[in-house]
């Protein structure tokens, strides 16, 4: 959050040095044609490139060719997306803040994809990297009863995963959900389209949902086990706020 806020402050400083536009003026200019739209796009492009160079410095060496190139390429794609989704802007923030969030999401997705592009398929699907999964899921503030409940739920979900999914499906779900492998990168290594991988993941989730139903559970029951718990005198009080 600190990185995003810092970059946004940079965006606001840059904008203040240019001709100021309020939200309505940005929308009006970008939905118009001719010189008005071209001027607005040029200003917005400058704002986004500057903001991305600040924001991406948390992940890449400042002023490096990789950072500069990523900021430029991302801005071009972001401008296309922003124009296509102007009608979704609700005016709850500065227009430039909203536009920057669109751009930084694109940049970080691309950065993650590039980080995985040199990893082999076997490396993406390699098992045995989930040793810290339980520690990262269990609530450290939960009392002993809730901790036991959470461990039991993890064991049940693990057993269902092993019994219901093929070895390949399980490996793909672990790669995407636990190790953060981008679906685009995994699909490329598999030699299939992203939509085909999405369908495979969707089919696997349906299997899990049906099995949970047979166990008398819903996905909400699983997530609720790890959310909304409070401790009071060492005893867990679920569903209450103290």
N, C-alpha and C positions, 0 to 999 in steps of 0.2 A: 504493500500500500504506500510505503514511503517513497519508493521509486516512482510510482505512478503520480503521486501528488507533486513530487519535485518536478517531474516532466511537465505536468499540467501547469504549474506556476510559470515554467519557461514559456509555454504556449501563450499564457495570458500576457506575459511581458512583451512577447513578440507582437501579439495582436494589438496591444496598446500603442505600439510604435507605427502601426499602419492605420489606414482609415477604419475607424471603428464601425462595426455592424452589430446590430442586435440580432436576436434569433430570427425575427420575422424578416429582416433584411437579407440575412443569409439565405433563407428558404426562397424568398422572392427572386434573388439574383440567380441562384442555382437552377431554379425552374424556368427561368427566362431563356432567351436565345441571344445570339450575337455577342456584342462586346461586353454587355453586363455579365453574362454567364462566364465568358472567358476571363474577365478580370477577377470574378469571385473564385473561379477554379485556381487561378494563378496564386491568389492570396492564400487560399486554403492549402494548396500544395506546399507553399513556403512554410506555413505554420506546422503542417504535419511532418515534413522532413526535419525541421528543427526539433520538434518534440520527440520524434523517434530517435534522433541522434542522442538526445539526452537520456531517454528511457532505456534504450538498448545498451547504453554504456554499463549497465549493471551485469550484462551477460557477455559483452564483447569489448575488446580493447578500444577505448575512445579514439576516434579519428582513424581507426584502422580501415583499410580498403573494404574488408568484409562488412563492417558496420555501415559505412557510407553507401555501399552497393545495396545492402539489405534495406536501408531506409528509403533509398530512391525507388527501388523496385516495389516495396510495400506500398509506398505512397501512391504509385500509379494504380495498383490494384484496389487500394482503399478508395480512391476517388471514384472509380467505376462502381464499387459497391455502395458508396454513400449516395451517389446519384440515383441508384436503383431503389434505395430504401428510404428516400427522403420522407415518404409518407408515414414511416414508422417513428419518426422523431416526435416525441411528445412534449418537448419544451420544458422538461423538468430540470434541465441543466443548461449551461452554455452550449450553444451548438458546436463550438470548437472542441469542447470537452467530450461530447458525444462522438464527434468525428474521430478524435484521437483514440478513443476506446476501440472503435472499429479498426483503426489502423494498427494499434499495438497488438490486438488479438491475431490479426493476420501475420504480423511480424514474428510473434512468438511461436505460432503454429509452424511457420516456415523454418524458424530456427531449430525447433525440435525435429522437424523432418530431416534437416541437413545433419544434425547430430547423429541420427540413426542411419543415414544413407550408406555409410561404410561398414556397418555391422552386418554380418552374414545372417541368413535366415536361421541357421542353427543357433547363433548367438541371441537372436530375438526370442526364440522359442525355448532356449535352454532352461531346464527345470532347476530347482534347488536354489533360487534366488529369493525365496519368500520367507527366509528364516525370521525376519523381523516383522512379518505381517501381523502376528498376534499382538505383539507389543504396540504396534502402531494403531490397532483397532480398539483394543481394550481401553476403557476410560480409567485413567489413573486416579481420578477423584471418586470412583465408585466404591461403595462399601463391599464387604466380603460376600454378601448374598448376591449383589448385582454382578460382581466379578465372576462368581460361579455360573450365574445365568448366561453371561456373555461367553464364557469358555464353552459351555454346553452348546450354545447356538453356533459358535464357530465350528465345533466338532461335527455338528449335524450338517451344516452347510458344506463342510469339506467332504463328508461322506456322500452327500447327494451329488456333489460335483464329480466325484470319482465314479459313482455308479451310473449316472445319467449321461455324461458326456463322453465322446470318444477321446482318445489321447490327444488327437489333433485339436479338437474343439477346446479341450481344457487348456492346452498349451497356448492357443490363440487368446483365450479370455484372460489368462494370467499375464500374457505379454502386454495386452492393451490396458487391462484394468489395474494391474499391480505394478508393472514396470514402466507404464507410460509410453509404450511404443505407439507412435501415430499410426492410425489405420492406413493412411496413404502409403507410409513407408513399408508396412507389413504387406499390404496388397501388392506393392511393386516387387518385393522379394518373392512373393508367392506366384507372381506372374499372372495375376487376375485383376479385374477391375475393382475399384473401391466398393461399388454397389454390390458386387458379388460377395466380397468379404463381409459387408454390412448384413447381407441376407444370412450368411453362415452364422454370424454372431446373433442375429435376431432369432434364428431357429434354435440356437443353443439356449438363449434366454427363455424361449417358450417351453423348452424341455424342463428347465429349472422351475418355471412357474407352475407347470402341471404337476411336477413332483411335490413341490411345496403344498399345493392344494391337496394332494393325496395324504400328505402328512398333517393336514388340518391347519396349514399355515398360509399366510400371504406374505408378499415381499415387505409390506408395511410392518408385519410382526417382527421380521428380521431386523430391519433398520431401527425399529422402536426399542429393541433390546440394547442398542448402543447410543441412544439419544434420549435427552430429556430426563436423565437420572440426577437426583440430588442426594447429598448425604446429610443426615441429621443425627448427630450423636453416634456416628458409625453405622447407622442403619439407613438403608436406601429407601427413599420415599419416591415412588414412581408416579409421574403424572401430576405432581404438585409443585408449587413454587413457594419457596420459603423466603 
